[in-house]
Amino acid sequence: MTNINTTNITWIEGSVVENEVHMSIVELSHASRTPEELIMSWVTEGVLSPSGSSPENGALAAIH
C-alpha cells in the first residue's frame, strides 16, 4: 500500500501602502469608533506616539 502525503498551501496577496499610519485624534476616533479619551490613554500608555509637540497638535503614529 502506498502512502501519499498532501500539503495544502493558502496564498494571500496584498500590498503594503505605508509602514506607518498617521492620523489626528479626531480621525482615529472616527475611524475606530473609539472615544477620544480612550485614545489619549493609549498615548499615555505608549501604545501610540504623537508626531507633533503634543497629541492635540500633531498626528498620532502607531508603534509597530
C-alpha positions in Angstrom: 0.0 0.0 0.0 1.4 3.5 -0.9 1.0 6.4 1.5 0.7 9.8 -0.3 1.2 12.9 1.8 -0.5 16.0 0.6 0.1 19.6 1.6 -2.5 22.4 1.3 -1.0 25.8 0.7 -3.0 29.0 1.0 -1.7 32.1 -0.7 -2.6 35.6 0.5 -1.7 38.5 -1.7 -1.8 42.2 -0.9 0.1 45.4 -1.0 1.6 47.4 1.9 0.6 51.0 1.3 2.5 52.5 4.2 4.5 51.1 7.1 3.3 53.9 9.4 -0.1 55.4 9.6 -0.5 59.0 10.9 -3.9 60.2 12.0 -5.2 63.0 14.2 -7.0 62.0 17.4 -10.3 63.0 15.8 -9.6 61.0 12.7 -8.6 57.9 14.7 -11.6 58.3 16.9 -14.0 58.4 14.0 -12.2 55.6 12.0 -12.2 53.3 15.0 -15.4 54.4 16.7 -13.4 54.9 19.9 -13.8 57.8 22.3 -11.0 60.4 22.2 -10.4 59.9 25.9 -9.5 56.2 25.4 -7.1 57.2 22.5 -5.4 59.7 24.9 -5.0 56.9 27.4 -3.2 54.8 24.7 -0.9 57.8 24.2 -0.2 57.9 28.0 0.5 54.1 28.0 2.9 54.4 25.0 0.7 52.4 22.5 0.5 55.5 20.3 3.0 58.3 20.0 2.4 61.9 18.9 4.4 63.2 15.9 3.8 66.8 16.9 4.7 68.7 20.0 1.7 67.2 21.8 -1.1 64.8 20.9 -3.5 67.7 20.5 -1.2 69.4 17.9 0.1 66.6 15.9 -0.8 63.3 14.2 -0.5 60.0 16.1 1.6 57.1 14.8 1.1 53.5 15.7 4.2 51.9 17.2 4.9 48.6 15.5 
